[in-house]
Amino acid sequence: MDLLKALRAEESKFLVQMEAARQQVETVRQAIKLLGGKSARNGNRDTSAPTKRRMSAEGRARIAAAQRKRWAKVRAQARKSAR
């Protein structure tokens, strides 16, 4: 029965190591959260998608107007050269 006693002692050691590792992981997660990490729950994996850039309607309108102006210039030059 010495073997059974030795196995229980090893199990006990591993349980202590598991608890220490769990505490270390929790400490790291808290540090990530404190430093502004979004994905502290997922450990090393960062599953958050990159944020999409948003453009205001005013900005889109300015870009569209500038593009229309550029195309008008191209069409004007094409008409000029066709004559």
N, C-alpha and C positions, 0 to 999 in steps of 0.2 A: 503493500500500500504506500510505500515511499514515493512511487511514481505518481500516484494520484495527488499526494500532498505537494510534490514538486510542480505539477501542472497547475494546481490551484494557486501556488505562489507566483508562478509566471503570469497567470491570468490577472492576478492582483497587480503585478507590476505594470502590465499592459493597460489596465484600467486607469492607473495613475497617470501613465504617459498620455493616454487618450484625453483625459481631463485637462492636462497641461496644454496639449495641442489645441483643444477646443477653446481654451482661454486665450491662447495666442491668436487664433483665427478671429475671435471676437474682438480682440484689441486692434488687430489690423483693420477689420471692418469698420470699427468706430473711427479709426484714423482716416480712412478713406472718406467716410461720411463727413467728418469734420473738415476735411480739405476740399469738399465740394464734389466728390465723386457721385455719379448718379446711380451706379450699379453695384452698390456695396453688397447686396444680397446674393449676387451671382458669383462671388469669389473672383477668380482671375478673368472670367469671361465678361467682356463688355458687349452686351447684346443690344445696347441702345443704338438706333440708327442715327446717322449724322443728321443734324437739323437742316431743314430745307430753308433756303433763303426766301424771304417774302418781299414782294415789291408792292408799293402802294399803287393805287389806281392812277394817281397823278403821275407817278414815275413811268408807268406803262404808257400813259397818254403822251408824255413827252417823247419817249422813244419811238412810238408809232408815228408821231408828227414828224420827227426828224427823218425817219425812214421814208415816209411819203414825200418829203422834200427832196431826199436823195434820188428817189425814183423819178420824180418830176424833172429833175435836172438831167437824168439819163435819157428820159423820153424826149426832152427838148433838144438835146444834142443829136439824137437819132433822127428827129424830124429835120433838123438843120442840115445834116449830112445827106439826107435822102433827096433834098431839093436840088 
